[in-house]
C-alpha cells in the first residue's frame, strides 16, 4: 500500500463529527470519550486522508465484543503491535476513511502522547509546516509500508512530545510507549 500525503482538508472535521455520531449510536454509554486525533485533527496539517479517532471505553471489553458490534462490511479489525488497544479500519465505498482506536478510559487518557502531539501542534503552527515536510520526505523514502513511514517520522514526533511533556511538567517517555 502506497502512503499518500495530501493538503489539509477542512472536511476532515466534519467527517470526524459524522463518525462520532455513528459511534455514539453503536457504542452508546460504553464510550466515555470520542476524540479526533492525528494529523487530520490539526488545522493546516498535511496528512494521509484517514481520520484517526480515539474511543475511550469503560469497561474495556475483549476484542470479540467489538468485533460483534461493528459492521464487518465497513469496519475491519486490524491486528497491530500496539498493546492495550484495538484498531479498526473503516472503509466507505471500499475506501479507507477512518482508524478507530479503542482504548480503556482512565484518569490518564488525555495525557497520552497522541493528545499531547495534537494539542502542541495546534498551538505551534510553525511546527505544523515542519511536520508536513517530514511527512513528505517519509513518504518519498519510506512510503511503501505504514511501519517504515511511521518510523521515519519518529525523531520529529519525539521532539514535539518531549516539548509538550516538559511544558506540562510530565516525565519524558518514548513515543513508542502507550
C-alpha positions, 0 to 999 in steps of 0.5 A, spaced: 500 500 500 502 506 497 502 512 503 499 518 500 500 525 503 495 530 501 493 538 503 489 539 509 482 538 508 477 542 512 472 536 511 476 532 515 472 535 521 466 534 519 467 527 517 470 526 524 463 529 527 459 524 522 463 518 525 462 520 532 455 520 531 455 513 528 459 511 534 455 514 539 449 510 536 453 503 536 457 504 542 452 508 546 454 509 554 460 504 553 464 510 550 466 515 555 470 519 550 470 520 542 476 524 540 479 526 533 486 525 533 492 525 528 494 529 523 487 530 520 485 533 527 490 539 526 488 545 522 493 546 516 496 539 517 498 535 511 496 528 512 494 521 509 486 522 508 484 517 514 481 520 520 484 517 526 479 517 532 480 515 539 474 511 543 475 511 550 471 505 553 469 503 560 469 497 561 474 495 556 471 489 553 475 483 549 476 484 542 470 479 540 465 484 543 467 489 538 468 485 533 460 483 534 458 490 534 461 493 528 459 492 521 464 487 518 462 490 511 465 497 513 469 496 519 475 491 519 479 489 525 486 490 524 491 486 528 497 491 530 503 491 535 500 496 539 498 493 546 492 495 550 488 497 544 484 495 538 484 498 531 479 498 526 479 500 519 473 503 516 472 503 509 466 507 505 465 505 498 471 500 499 475 506 501 479 507 507 476 513 511 477 512 518 482 508 524 478 507 530 482 506 536 479 503 542 482 504 548 480 503 556 478 510 559 482 512 565 484 518 569 490 518 564 487 518 557 488 525 555 495 525 557 497 520 552 502 522 547 497 522 541 493 528 545 499 531 547 502 531 539 495 534 537 494 539 542 502 542 541 501 542 534 495 546 534 498 551 538 505 551 534 503 552 527 510 553 525 511 546 527 505 544 523 509 546 516 515 542 519 511 536 520 508 536 513 515 536 510 517 530 514 511 527 512 513 528 505 520 526 505 517 519 509 513 518 504 518 519 498 523 514 502 519 510 506 512 510 503 511 503 501 509 500 508 505 504 514 511 501 519 517 504 515 513 511 514 511 511 521 518 510 523 521 515 519 517 520 522 519 518 529 525 523 531 520 529 529 514 526 533 519 525 539 521 532 539 514 535 539 512 530 545 518 531 549 516 539 548 509 538 550 511 533 556 516 538 559 511 544 558 506 540 562 511 538 567 510 530 565 516 525 565 519 524 558 517 517 555 518 514 548 513 515 543 513 508 542 510 507 549 502 507 550 
